[in-house]
Amino acid sequence: MPRKMYSREGVITHKYIELMHLLNIYLNHFPKHERHALCVTIRTTAYTLFNLITEAYKRYHKKTTLTAIDVTHEQLRMLIYLAYELGYFGFSGGVKGGEEAEQTEAHRYLAITRLVDELGQLIGGWIGSAKENGSW
């Protein structure tokens, strides 16, 4: 069981890890022809987001890094939306599911977007806090 973290950065890191656990499970079910294209792009964008979050922890002036985090987060959100629109969340083991595929697809998309939205709210709060305390 992961330790509880109480700092803002700890909460953001914890939410990011929660997102990645679920995202990696869902990406493993995408169709085989997308595993080296859209899946890699989504994973790369997600890992870039984590690298930027880590970088922002260490910077005193955070404006550029927080702006990059915000942009990268939106790119991740749009890539996930693209995957949903292409119907890839309805796949299981690389094969389009049967009758339950529509429900599975909607459930997976809602679960992942909930986490993406929560992470976005935390990032937005971090940006607001940085503007207030002068590290912007």
Secondary structure, DSSP 8 states (H G I E B T S, - for coil): ------SHHHHHHHHHHHHHHHHHHHHTTS-GGGTTTHHHHHHHHHHHHHHHHHHHHH-SS-HHHHHHHHHHHHHHHHHHHHHHHTTGGGEETTEE--TTHHHHHHHHHHHHHHHHHHHHHHHHHHHHHHHHHT--
